[in-house]
Each structure stands twice: as C-alpha cells, then as structure tokens.
Amino acid sequence: LPKAEIPDTVQAAFLPGCAAPVSEARPVSWPDLSALLGRVEAGAKEGPAWMPASIEPGPRAGERVRTISALVLDVEAEAEREPDGSKRVIGPEPPPLEELAAELALIGWRAILHTSHSHTPEHPRYRAVFALSRPLDKGEVRPLGLHVASLLGIADAVDTGCLEPARLYYLPRAPRERLDAFEHRTIEGRPIDVDALLREATRARDALQAAQRRKAPPRSGSVIEAFNAAHDVGEVIEAHGYIPKGRNRWLFPGSTSRMPGVRLLPESDPPRIYSSHAGDPLNDGRAHDAFDVFRILGNEGDTTDAVREAARMLGMDTRPEPPQAAPEPHQDTNERRRLLVPVSEIRARLRPPQYLIRHYLETETFAQLFGEPGAGKSFMALDWGMSVATGKDWHGHTVRPGPVVIVAGEGHAGMARRVTAWELHHGIQAEYLHVSRRAVPMLEGESMAELIAELDALPTPPVLIEVDTLARAFAGREENSTTDMGLFVNACDTLRQRYGCTVLVIHHPGHGDKGRGRGASNLKGALDAEYGLHRAPGDPKGPAVFSCFKLKDGEPPPPLMFRLESVPLPLVDDEGHPVTSAVPVLVEGESEPKRARMTGSQRYAVETLLQATLEGAAALEAWREAFYRGHPGDTSEAKKKAFQRARNDLLRAGAVRVEDDVYTLTPDACAWGDLVGIVTAYHLTKGDRDNRDKSGTCPGLSRDNRDTPL
C-alpha cells in the first residue's frame, strides 16, 4: 500500500477484567499500542485487557462486535490440563520470539510481539499483533489467522481460540520473579494485505478439498500409493533444489521475495504441499503429494513416465512372489536339507555370546530400535552403525568391527551431513559403510533380489544391516497385518541367514502403547533384542532415555541417557549461515535428568502401579483397574485417555519397562528425580521397614542401580 494509505490506528476496546463488560472503546495509534503492549506489570495472569474490535461499551459478546482492526495470534505449544490443574506440553514448541521477529522483518509485515504471562526462556509463550490493510469482518478472522500462521510455520503452535471475534487479550503481566524474562519487539513494515491473503487462503483450501475428492479408493499394489508411502514430500522437493525454511515451509529456488511460499497443508492425507511462488511450476492452483511433485519436477508432468520410473525405483515393475529365505553361502547341499540335528551337535556349538556392541547387540541376531519422531532414533542407529564400521568403542562398550549397510528409506538429504558430523566429532572416517540411495520395499521379490545382488557384490559381507525405517520398507503394506509383518520378518531372516549378520530395524512406537514398536505383535515375538529411545515428558529438547525392552538370552543392560550435540560442518547455506548436524552424546552422571519432576497425574500412575504390583511386577489389566478405581474422570473414556497418557509418560521417562504386558518400575534409571523417594515412601507406609536391606534401599531398588523388579 502507498504510505498515505497505511492505517495508523487500531479500533480498540478496553475491559478491567475477564468477566467485566467493555468499559471504553476508542481508536489507538499504532505507536501508542506498541507502547501499551511494551509495559509489563508484576502480578497474576488476569487483569486489565483489550480487544482489537469495534464494539460499544457494554457486554463482551460476539454478536456485538462489528469489525476487527488487528489480527492477534497467541503463540504457544499445545498443552493439556492435568488433574492437579497444571498444564503439560504435548505439542512442538514455537520458535523464540526473537526468531519470529527477524522473519517478520524480512517479510516486511508491521507487527508487535510481546511475551505472555506463562513465558519462560525454555518454553516461549508470546502474542503477535499484526496491522491490517482494512478491518476484518467477523467471518474473516479465523481463515486469515490460520493462513498467516501457516505462512509463518507456526500453525501447530497457535491457540486457535484467539481467532474468535470477541476474544480479549490481557495487557502484559508476569510473575514478579520472571519480570526480567519479558520481551517486546515492534517490527516496522506494511500491513497485511487482507484481500490478497484471503484469496490465497481460499485457493489453498479449495486445492486441498479438490485433491481429497480426487483421491481414489485404496488399490492393492498401486505404484502411486506406494511411492507416497515411501517418500516424504519435503525430501522430494528438496531433492529438486527447494530450500527448507523452518517447519514445513520451503523457498522456491527461483524466488526473489525471500519469503517461503511453499508450505505443507495441515491435515492433508497423504501429505500435500501448496505453492504460491510466482514462476514455480508447482504453483498451478493444486495441492501436490510426493508423487505429484515427482511427476511435475522430475518427469516434466508426464504421468505415464512418472509411474513407470516410480515402479522401477520401488521394484514394482515386475511382481514375483515374496522372497524365500536364501541358503547360507558355501553351505553343503545335504547339510542344508537337514531339518533335525542331534543334541550332541547342539552341545558342540556351545559358545559365549559374540557381541557386535558389548552387552547391547549380539552378532547374527534380529533387533529393533524404536522411538517417536524427534527422539533421535536415526541418529542413534547411525551412531551404532558408524561405531561398528570404524571399530570405535560405542560410549565405552567395545565393538566388533566390520562392514555396515544402511537401507535408508528416509533422510537421504541429510545423510551426508550426519555421517560427516559423526566423523568430525570422533576424529575417524568410516571406510566400510554403504548406504542405499532409495528405499527398498522388502516385501517385493524384485526389490529384495536387487538388494541381495548388490550385497553379494560387496568385497566383504556386512556384519550389520540397518533398515531405516520399517514403514519405508513396507512400501504401503499394512503394518497391523500379521501376514505382511510375517513376510517382513522372513525378509529380514533372509538377510541375517545369508550373510551371518545382525539386522537392526528402526521403527516408530505404537499409537496407544509407547513401550513397543508399532504394528502387528508377531514382530516383537521374532526379535532377539528391542530398544526404545524416549524423551522425558514435557522436555522435548532435553536428554533422551535409551532403554532395553527385550533381550532374549541375557540380562537387559541398564538404561542410558543421551543428548544430541550440535556439530558445525565446513559448509554455509545459500545465505551464508553456518550448517550444522548432530551426534548423540552420553549424559554422564544423573544431575541433568534428575532435575525433572513428576506431575500429579504421573505420580498417581506410579502409586497405582505400586498398588497393583505382585511378586515384583504388575500386569497391565491389574494396573489399569487400580488406576481407574481412584481416578476423578467423569467417563470411562476420560479415564482411558488419562491412563494411556500417564503410561506413555512413564515409558518415555524410563520409569518402567514392559515385556508381554507386564510392567516393572525402574526408578534408578528414570529421568524423574523424585521417583525413588515416592517408591521408598510407599513401602515405608506399608510397614516394610524391616524388609529393607543393609544398604538402606527399599524393596524394589537394587544396590547396583539396575532395574530390579519390585
């Protein structure tokens, strides 16, 4: 807008408190509004408030609001309220206020930012007030707010309740002890072009709806569905030069605006992106999934060529039967045909365990590492692989060196950075590591034949094969199907038996039970070892607990605590900023994780688990019954959700371990510093003082800090 047309006032209303009516309504200049929102007072959250609305003095009601003169976004991580009234973070944290201010300055939008009452440096909470080219009708607030949040990459960290026309906003207040943490920024620029952004929001919404209507019913063996299952849409566009800019946003390489105009559409299935970049071939008014992007950018829009090439990449251009377990090489034919062997031969094969990684991973076994997105499971798997490939001890545990193969189904764009970061951090290069350039659908015979052919051609057979991730290796098959999971286990056994190696599968945790891998249970039954990586609840940037959930023929090793340490690389991006990656670093001692403390609902879950414990452990059903019995939830569904959340919290914190739906407390390995005290107090109140051993520990706590059952 020409400067003369930029609105310099906001029609505002003021209230003495939340329950009070509007006491005053008047225009406020933008500089005066910035000054008002830059003054913080010590006190409780509730107090004087304002509204960017045209409304007469009287009741604060939506029907009395005529227009809205500024867009306000409450930026904070999604949280849920605990039974004790406290809040628990369950969503991703937003970027710090300073980072959003820098981005708004780059875009050139006029805005005021200030922190809110619950803000801390560790958990940013703030409000963003945007100048508008014209006042909004009540029905325009929500679509514009959601679109602006999507453009800024904070759609998953905005309280959508702030998009109600009659919403009030407290003037800045903070607890007295946190007054120094208050932040305030004023960004000069132009107001948001309301009409242009609303048109763009409508086009993006219509494109997504059209794509959902076009979605064909599931087809067995569909190349397009398999491609979308095996490829991340963000990785596909990055492979064609698009530049990632924060969360779920990308910059078209030919853009001159420097504003990321390609973004992931929320709630799209499969994930789809939408581009508003001028000159971008993806800016055709449609929402695009991974295959669409591959078709447009990689095959000049030709669907036939794209399907043919995708089928070749996925190994779906021919459809042989799933592979049968291959014989071990150089094995005598008659020996191979024998099914039964006498016990004398079994005794002759007696030998001590042979470890790839001492106490954690044996040779010639089938293992799994699972963890939630962001926990660092791919970094941990690479840490194992690089240690074996180089022969370097894994955090004090000796390894047996040998060739390693990573069947990478995702993260190809960052693999070179991760490998280089590991080598720089440890001061050694890996010469015996091979990484696949694409996913391998392991339930398809042609793809397995191609993988085996390349493995056979290696100078030395691998001692470790990592499959990252199971979902990518499934290529659209059903993880909950015992038939499909059985085929996958057979494919892994094929590799393990043919090369005498260990196969490690990287997987996601279950949707309801975070203490095991997702999908059919016959996978866990086939595993020799299973490990999980979980961050402590409410601490998404803190250390992660690395725990053993199953070790078929040995004592589970004690849990370890890791954090990801940033490693600068000898690179800069297109804007001259340093490029970094990360490596897992062992957290020495217990000081860092012990700072965390349990919430009220987590303490209640521990107490009911103790009540349900018999002979050192508690069955899932007994624990659930004890939890439901005393929980204040009004409905069975509320109690069910509370139990699932609390159980997953305990698993993520390393407070329990589970095997076959039987739970055992592991207090000395837990991220919560107060768990040992709670367990001790429970036994003392039950009159168990006489059962304490000479070291002063209570029943259920071992002398060597192992996870001895209660």
Helices and strands as residue ranges (DSSP letters): G 3-5, E 9-15, E 24-29, H 30-37, E 41-42, E 49-51, G 62-64, E 68-75, E 79-81, E 87-89, H 97-107, E 111-115, E 126-136, G 138-140, H 141-151, G 155-157, G 160-163, E 169-170, E 173-174, G 176-181, E 184-187, H 194-214, H 223-230, H 233-239, E 243-244, E 249-251, E 262-264, E 273-275, H 290-298, H 303-314, H 333-337, H 343-348, E 355-357, E 361-362, E 366-371, H 377-390, E 404-408, H 412-426, E 433-435, H 445-456, E 464-468, H 470-474, H 482-499, E 502-507, H 522-526, E 529-535, E 544-551, E 560-572, E 578-586, G 593-595, H 600-612, E 618-619, H 620-630, H 636-652, E 656-659, E 662-665, G 667-669, H 675-685, G 689-691
